[in-house]
Amino acid sequence: MSNSQHWLDKPENLRKLWHIFIFVLILTVVAGLFVDLHPHFEIESWFGFYAVASFVACLVMVLLAKLIALLLKRPENYYYDYNEDQADD
């Protein structure tokens, strides 16, 4: 078995991926200048509206998931409380 790391384990590759992701996101926002979006509401015609709305929606989902996790979190031994004393029986 080889000891080589996965390419995602190397910090320089992660940095490159972040740069690529940011570049693609910028391209999608700039593409809004060249595409007729046919907005239904005035706010939809603002530059970058869909990028901001998507970011806010994602942020709300993450925060709600963390809140739900706090409510549903259980101790590690919630279903089975195993004591060393019981092992001898």
Secondary structure, 3 states (H helix, E strand, C coil): CCCCCCHHHCHHHHHHHHHHHHHHHHHHHHHCCCCCCCCCCHHHHCCCHHHHHHHHHHHHHHHHHHHHHHHHCCCCCCCCCCCHHHHCC
